[in-house]
Amino acid sequence: MQINKYVKNPVEIEAVLVELQWFPNIAFWCGGKISQYYDKMNNPVDCIEIKTLEGTMTAQIGDYIIKGVKGEFYPIKDEIFKYTYTLIN
């Protein structure tokens, strides 16, 4: 077995930071649904449900939602987003 190293090809994507005041606009943009669930401490958490290629996922305040190269949407945590992407405009 040979293990190789690869670098991700540079691909331009669209992304938006999830902020509560923009929930309706963001949900419309990604075809998502505003929702709420309860965390382990039974506290309500506002989120946007997004149908992705892997199934329904949720984006919370502080996450990013990315529009991929084929028009697909998916959420990504802030830390991973900032590690992976650089603003170009």
PyMOL commands that set and color helices and strands:
alter all, ss='L'
color gray80, all
select helices_A, chain A and resi 20-30+78-84
alter helices_A, ss='H'
color red, helices_A
select strands_A, chain A and resi 14-17+33-38+44-52+55-60+64-67+73-76
alter strands_A, ss='S'
color yellow, strands_A
deselect
rebuild
show_as cartoon
